[in-house]
Amino acid sequence: MTSFTPPSPAVLVLEDGNRYVGHAYGATGRTLGEVVFATGMTGYQETLTDPSYAGQIVLMTAPHIGNTGVNREDMESARVWVAGYVVRDASRVVSNFRADRSLDDELVQDGVVGISGIDTRAVTRHIRSAGSMRGGVFSGEDFELSGAEQLSLVRAGAQMAGLNLSSQVSTTEQYTVPAVGERVGSVAVLDLGVKTSTLNHLAARGFDVVVLPQSVTSAEVLALEPSALFFSNGPGDPAASDAHVALLQDVLRAGVPYFGICFGNQLLGRALGFETYKLPFGHRGINQPVLDKATGRVEITSQNHGFAVDLPIEGRHETPAGFGLAEVSHYSLNDEVVEGINCIDIPAFSVQYHPESASGPHDAVYLFDRFRDLVTGHATTSSTKENN
Ligand SMILES: NC(=O)CC[C@H](N)C(=O)O
């Protein structure tokens, strides 16, 4: 006779007092973080291993999660980074030829507390109107805590606004990913939570990719004499990253070409002297429409951000930090949030979305070619200047 073990209970508690009871999934215990929703219908493994999600309890709107398991090739970093995971229906069967373990096992291995059986549509609709907020998932013994105790733990948790998380996700040692094919130069990458796909895209454009810890100084970056500088995506509030902003300003003043993705776009905005602000519930998904103003082309993009640069989408703007003119190159067709910055007078640009996708459509991959062309074009211009 087989015996049925009922799933053990878990609860998702939001800081406004809302509670959603479901089943324990992944590691058992307690976790706190900012509750955000992600709308990608595919690609949960890439989402979970994107370091930008550190400190966040991620809720998937796709109702069925885990069916393709976890495999080695789709890791965007060495581990799952989300602080917690909320799903509707956790697949009990792994069904993919590439899978080498289940998502449940992966979450347990990385100590990530999750919850399944949640009406994720209801939570998403609530967050969409009330905004992202702090929350907690409680299972095992922590499920037995009183509702009041759970709520006070949630309310004592860190707010995402003002949080610097770079040191939690960055490499501590410098390492290099060698250029693939014909070498065009080297790019210094500030690892603020970089994804593997991004490094591979840069290497595939002929760059030796020198990945640097987030604690590096501008003097150390310049001593490497890189052909270009790149700032990655990453978790936390860009307004709490003053040291990275100062580093970027120093390197831009030295004339080094720059490309930034997501956090790297927000930090370029700040380095130019503009402000960033927190969005009500952010953009997280793989079908976010963005307009490329220069071409009029609409790109369907992969996104994951809760903050944005405060800059009018029309016109060119004098940069308060003295880097000449800058303009918005791309903006969101959903809500006109800035999705890209182009500098007119210095060789620097960035996008708020994810051209490396992983997961998501490949519409924006041309930006890596644009970066290579900026660097090689720039090298030609400087050597022409030197020759004259
Ligand atoms: N993916 C990212 O780089 C995210 C940037 C920043 N942490 C945000 O939430 O907006």
The ligand as a Tripos MOL2 file, in Angstrom:
@<TRIPOS>MOLECULE
LIG
   10     9     1     0     0
SMALL
NO_CHARGES

@<TRIPOS>ATOM
      1 N1         19.1170   43.7310  -13.9910 N.am      1 LIG1
      2 C1         19.6420   44.7850  -13.3960 C.2       1 LIG1
      3 O1         20.7770   45.1700  -13.6390 O.2       1 LIG1
      4 C2         18.8000   45.4660  -12.3410 C.3       1 LIG1
      5 C3         19.3000   46.8170  -11.9650 C.3       1 LIG1
      6 C4         18.7030   47.3250  -10.6490 C.3       1 LIG1
      7 N2         19.0590   46.4760   -9.5590 N.3       1 LIG1
      8 C5         17.1990   47.4360  -10.7990 C.2       1 LIG1
      9 O2         16.4620   46.7110  -10.1860 O.co2     1 LIG1
     10 O3         16.7210   48.2760  -11.5060 O.co2     1 LIG1
@<TRIPOS>BOND
     1     1     2 1
     2     2     3 2
     3     2     4 1
     4     4     5 1
     5     5     6 1
     6     6     7 1
     7     6     8 1
     8     8     9 2
     9     8    10 1
@<TRIPOS>SUBSTRUCTURE
     1 LIG1         1 GROUP 0 **** ****
